[in-house]
Amino acid sequence: DEFVAIISADSQKIREIEQDFENVVQSWNIVSGQSLSISYGYATGEEFPNLSLSEMAKIADKRMYSSKARFYADKGVDRRMQARSGEEFSKENKMVSDRRE
């Protein structure tokens, strides 16, 4: 899932929010014993004072996808292969379902 948050804060406050966010995710992973990863990106009016909100959202989106790509590269996971495996799994499930009908 993806979502957008529009936050009115200066650069320092954004860094604090980012750190708090990462701490909450890390704490959840420890407490739950599960692994949750979150990729995010942001753009600030201080960085891009002449851009519209829509243009800044596009930059934040690109940064989020870059973060996601770095995560998977660090883990040695090829997302394209996972997508293909998922497609093959869906086709196999459909075939099984068709046979049952």
Secondary structure, 3 states (H helix, E strand, C coil): CCCCCCCCCCHHHHHHHHHHHHHHHHHHHHHHCCCCCCCCCCCCCCCCCCCCHHHHHHHHHHHHHHHHHHHHHHHCCCHHHHHHHHHHHHHHHHHHHHHHC
